[in-house]
């Protein structure tokens, strides 16, 4: 996996290229999120248009990124989610925690998430921690 970063308005966009799989990909994502949280960035958009697949470890890393930004008072959004990745997020019921958008522009522009018509409960930090521990053990 390769990750490039760019500023888009007040948000930082992380452009992913290649599968989000294995410990190396997790390390790259964690490092980027930690750096931006430390710099005070509160709006991070993960552009997943170039991601063909995500393994369980990669999915856990996305949950970690969401949790880290939420604890820092920020927001982690997913943009350009492919059908395959969208199905994975729906099957794992992580759609209730991730804000997903059809494009980076919609994510940064404040448009309603693509699932806005569906009712989904907001998960507490405790529930996110449970999901995080489960994904780490898998």
N, C-alpha and C positions, 0 to 999 in steps of 0.2 A: 504494500500500500504506500502511496505517496500522498502527502498533504501539503497544499499550498494555502496561504492565508492572504486575505485582502480586506481592506476597509471598505465598507459600503454604508455611507451615511454614518450613523452612530453605532452601527453594528460591525462586528468582525465576522467575516464569512470564511469558514474552513471548507475548502474544496478538496474532496476526497477523490482519489484516482486508484482504482483497483479494489480488490476484496478487503474488507475489514476483518481480518482473521489473524489469530495467533498473538503471542505476547509482544512481538515487535510493533504491530499496529496499535495495540493497547497502549504501549509506552509512548508512542508518538502522539496519540490523542490525549492521553493524560497530561503529558508535558505541555501541550498547547493550551489546554483548558486551565491548568494550574498557572501558567504564565499570564494568561489574560485575566483570570480572577485576581491575581496579584496586582495587575496593572489597573484594576478598577473597571474593566469592561463588564457591562451588565447585559449585553445583548449579543449572543453568539448564535450564528446560523450554520448548521452543518449541511453543506450542499452535497447530497448523495447521488446526484445524477450520473456520476462516473463509477458507481459502486455496483458490480455485478452480484455480489453476495456478501453476507455477514454471517460469521459463525457465532456460536454461543458466547465465546469470550468477547468478541466484538460487540455483540448486543449488550453484554454486561458493561463494557466500556462506555457505550452511549448512555446507559442508565447512570453510570458513575458521573459522566459529564453533566447530565441533567441535574443530578443531586448536588454536585459541587457548585454549580451556578445558582441553583435555588437557595442553597445555604448562604451564598455570598450576596443574595438579594437580586440575582440576575435571572435571565431566561435563556434556555437552550432550545432552539427550534430546529426541526428537520425540514429541508426543502428539496424539491426535485426527487422525491422518493419514487423509486421504480415500483412497478406492480408487484414484483417478487418480494421486495423489501416491505412494501405496504402490507402484503398478505402475512408476512412474518410478524409484523407489529400487531396486526389484528389478531392472529392466532394466539400470540403470547399475552394478549390483552394489555399490551403496553401503549396502545392507542389512547388509553385514559391518562397517561402521563406526558406523552410527547405531543407537542403542537406540530402538526405536519402541514406543509404548504406545497402547492404545485410548483412554485418558483421562488428563487431567492428574493426577487423584487416584492412578491406578496408577503413573504416572511418579514422583510425589513419595513415594508410600507404599512404594517399594522392591519392588514386584511384579516378577516376571520379565518381560523384554521379550516382546512378542507373537510374536517369532520364536524363542522359547526352545527349542522342540523341534528346530529345525534346527541343524546344526553349522556354525559359521562361524569362520574363523580371525581372530585379533586382528591388525590391521594395525599395522605399525611406523610411527613418525613419518616415516621415510624414504618409505614407500609412500604415506602420506597426503600428503606433499609432492609426490610424483609426480602423484597425482590432482589436487591443487590446481593445479599448473602446467598440466596438460592442460586443465582446465576454464577456466583463465584465457586460454588460447590459442584456445579454441573460439569 
